[in-house]
Each structure stands twice: as C-alpha cells, then as structure tokens.
Amino acid sequence: METMKRTTTCGALSKVDAGKTVTLNGWVHHNRNHGGISFISLRDRYGTVQVVVDEDSPAELAALAAELKNEYCIAVEGLVRERPASMVNPAMATGEIEVLAKKLIILTKCEVLPFQIEEESDAKEELRLKYRYLDLRSGGMQKRLKLRNDVTFAVREHMIGEGFYEIETPTFMKSTPEGARDYLVPSRLYPGKFYALPQSPQLYKQILMVSGFDKYFQIARCYRDEDARGDRQPEFTQIDIEMSFVDRDDVLSMIERLFGHVFRKTLDVQLPGTFRRLSFDDALELYGSDKPDLRFDMKMQDFGPYVEKSTFQAFKDALANGEAERLANAVKGITVSGGGVKALVVPGKADYSRKQIEELEGAAKIYKAKGMAWMKVTPGADGSGALEGGASKFFADNATAVISGLGAKVGDLILLVADSKRRIANIALGAVRTKLGKDLGFCDPARFEFAWIVDFPMFEYNEEEQKWDTAHHMFTWPQEKYQATMETDPGSVKGDLYDLVLNGFELASGSIRIHDPVLQNRVFRLVGFDPAEAEKRFGFLTTAFKYGAPPHGGIAPGLDRLVMLMAGETSIKEVIAFPKNSFAVSPMDEAPNEVDQKQLDELHLSIRYPEKK
Ligand code: ASP
C-alpha cells in the first residue's frame, strides 16, 4: 500500500509555513466543491486545515478529490500558501493559510456515518457509546481527554515533587467488601475460590505505611458492583494517597497544594491557598447537604423558635414527636437529633407561581419531606413587610418577628420544611436549595468553590438491619475524646474523617486511620463482626499492625469527577474514553458477554440462570 508519511500536523500550520511543501495525514472533516474547486477541511488530533484542489490540478487529482467523503482517512502532499485577505477565516486557528494539494491518496474509506463528527455530538448516548471511536473524534471529546491527560500528568508531577512514591497495588485481591459489592474473578487453579477486584487500594496502602513508604500515591482503578444509580461507573479512577506521621491538617494542606498546582497548570486558574472548612453538622444545618454547592450562599435557617407562638399544628407536632423520639432513643443509648423546622429565604421570588412552588416541593418530597410550606413577604399596610399566602395565616400574630428574624425583605419567598426527624427537614430543604441554585442560574461551571467537610459521624444506625455501620469505612480513627464511650454511645462518635467538596459534588474522602490492632478490633466488633469473622477477613491487616504500625492517614480524590468538573461537564462519561452505559454495559464491545462452556469448565463454574418472570 502506498503511504505518505506526514511531515507535520494539521493544527501546526500557520503563516510562517507559507511556501513550504508539507505532507499531512488525517480525516476529511468536510469536502465542499465550488465551481470545480474542492475545499477539503482536513482534521487530525492537532487541529483542522483547509486543503484546496483547484481547477489547475491534474484531472486525476481532481477526480480523487471529488470522491472524498466525510471521515475518509487520507494523505495529502501540498504547498502551504497564505489565503487572500478576503478568504481569511478568523474562527479557525489555521484560518490564515491553506494547503494547495499536489498529491493525494486515500488511505482508507469510511462507510455511511451513524452520526456526523461535530464539536459536540447531539447523537443519543447509546449510539455515541456504540460507535465510541467516532464519538471520540469530536472536538469536545478530544479536548476533554487531553485535559484528563494533562491533569494526570500534573498530579504525578506534583506528588513526585513532594516526595511521594507511586506504587502499584494488586487488582486481584482477597474479597473484603467495603460497603459495595465486590467484582469477583474465579480462580482456575483453586476451584471454588475467587479473587476480588479492589473497591479501593485501602488495605494495601495502609500496609505500605507499615512497610515504611511514608508517602504513597497511585492513579488507581477501583471497582464497585453497585446497582445503576446516577452517574456511576462499575470502574472508576481515584488519586489514591496515604501518608504516615501526619494529622488531619497535614493531609488537607497537601491536597490544597496538589489542587492548586493542577488547576494552575492545566486551566490557568488560581485557587485559594486554603479551602474553607465546615463541620458535617453545620453543613447539614446550613445547606442541608454534606456536599453543599457553595457557589451561592442562601443558607437555611432554624425556624423552630417561631413555631411555638404560631397556630401551625403540623409544625408543632413535628417538633413534639421529634422530641419524644429523641428521648426514647436516648434511653437505648442511641443519639438522634429530634425534630426540626427549617426555613429558606429566596430573595426576590415572591412572584413565584403556585406551580413553581409545587415543583420545588417535589424536590423536597424526593427526600422524604411530607410537604413544604411557603409564605410571601409583601409590603403590607405601611410598607414595612407582611406575610401573605400559603402558611402565613398561622404566623399572623408574629409576622414582624419572623420577617426580621429571618432577615427577609419585601418581595422574598419563604420556604419551610418540618419533620420529626431534623435530618429529613434539613436534607429535604437542602434539595430545594440545590434546585433553586440551578433554576436561578447560580451555578456557573467556570467557578470552583471548594470546601472541606470535617468531623463526620463515625457510625450510622442501620434501621433495616438494626445495627451500627461505619459512615465511611472501618479503618477510620474515632476521635480521641469519644473512644472511651464508643461502645455505649456510638451515635455521638465523630471520626477523624474529611471530605473535599466542589460545586455540590463530593470530590474526595479520606480519614486518619486506626493503627492500633486493639482499637481496630473494637470497631470491627461494634459494626457486627465477631472476633473470628474479623480475623478471617481482616486478620492480615491487624496482624501487620502488630509490627510497629505508624500513625497514618490518607485520602482519595476521584479523578473522573475532578476532570468532569474542570471540563464544565455534568457526567463522568464525558471524560472517560470507554465508559459503560447506565446499565453497566459497553454497547461497543458488548461487555459483559456470555463465555464458552470450555471457559466455564476450566473455572469449575456452572451458571444458574434466574427464572424468567
Ligand atoms: N479508600 C477510600 C475510598 O475509596 C478513600 C480513603 O479513605 O482514602 O473511599
């Protein structure tokens, strides 16, 4: 086959190259014919350039040019020349020049395309994933994968610069489910035994600390077999980090330096030197979320103080029932927060229609709110403000105190959610706040508002199984002051846990770890592993801890999410070359697939299909 190897790339050409003969390899982006002249827009990874086959060209060349269809892969040799002033295209990086073709060969042809290659494809997601190789040719996907490459490089550059070692940990490990289901790999050599794909390198990175590698990182692939929910992928990538002889603030400031470097280097964005910190309790009280979007303020307020003087029985009941639940639980040693009534003042939105308010209520109901009350602040008789509409009649005697207490102004809308579980009131109204942020255009994708959420509860009560679970993972250090009463009042224990949030997304989770085998075994027992079971599952970790384990801690920012937010996207599929669809299937190669009986026999497996419904 005749080939013409490229001497340069499409995006590299400019006015200074005028007069040079070059060879280009690339794809036909468009081919237009005007009065016998072919204008071929030729594209490669580096850009697009106009190739011209004019009327003076040999007939053979002109005929070949006329044959070119979109996405043919071709080689062209030609002369770079400046375009006449009237033909300059300022929208194109190479718009001041064109290449006059002298020789052209078709390297390969392209069949009828399932969709056109645009800057951003508007084809259906399933089609984009089936023909991902074509989708990846789009300008947007090319840019995003470049950004991902640049971010990964900047991470390595910074981490190695700070003295971290990048160490690979196994992708075949012992199954130690960390919360999600493991992906299992059957062992051929040991019938009935399985490897698990890691949900994260957590245990290995902690063991590396025992080994004395006191600063470790890895761009690590993690696997979790969870039901399709939101924007999840069965496999995803974390920037996995662990450090010895550190406290929480050391880990936090290391990440602030890392992100500062990555954003400066790849986006030319200067982040603040330190990120604000919020306790988990405050995040829930003020924003109704442990991953608040802080691109806008709109804090929630406690409406409890106004309930007693009102005539609103539903609110009074929520608080009274909550208090009764709190007391009943306290007797059992379970700490719960009681009831709550929360308010959100939406500036200038007293003109919201009933339908708009109902839509907001819908968001609250998704998070288990029984309903959402509202009132509008109107000028009133003397212009100083009155409450009108919705629940206002219940607060008639106390309107001035409500308005001034909440800091509301004439023209504002007040939204209220009450529940006997304060957490539900918080989270439901928080969902309303998040929706309002989007509806009101407060979520500029080019703004990056980072925050640390700290002091998370160590344990959460699992109502279904009537037992305590760890909120993050079982290797988290319970804060010193709670250790003595950990078993008697698990609900009040705070872990040395931290999350990094960005624009309403959880970007990283981490913690200071337990390094004492006795304390580790207490946590195992509390979450329901008897000593024999704990030994069977995690004995290798607690045994390692018996050989001089250093105090240590770490964190794991999600790379996919980070790049997604940096690219201003809302789905991680936009920054992963070959993602699965929302049903954990790859439409391109059709994974997962059935395998031959021979393969199953070798693995000592037989399949029991679920009965058809
Ligand atoms: N291994 C943890 C996770 O994947 C992160 C960490 O604690 O470092 O969530």
Residues whose N, C-alpha, C, O or C-beta is under 5 A from the ligand:
A	BS01	LIG	Q199 S200 Q202 I241 S509 G510 S511 G554 I555 A556
